[in-house]
Amino acid sequence: MPQTATSFRAAIPSVDRMLNHPQMAGALSAYGRGAVTDAVRTVLAALRHRMAEDTDAARADADPAAG
């Protein structure tokens, strides 16, 4: 069963989850919580935007009359 765009978006971790991941400790120490939070938010927003665009393109491909 293919995953829907909603299920893919739901799989994107929250900012808080990202910041609390052990692998983020080095970045938090080096750059500070504010800068890392801003960077994580930017990356996650870009990912959500890209997924929305890809979903729209897939819908248009599936239904040429819709585009």
Secondary structure, 3 states (H helix, E strand, C coil): CCCCHHHHHHHCCCHHHHHCCHHHHHHHHHHCHHHHHHHHHHHHHHHHHHHHHHHHHHHHHHCHHHC
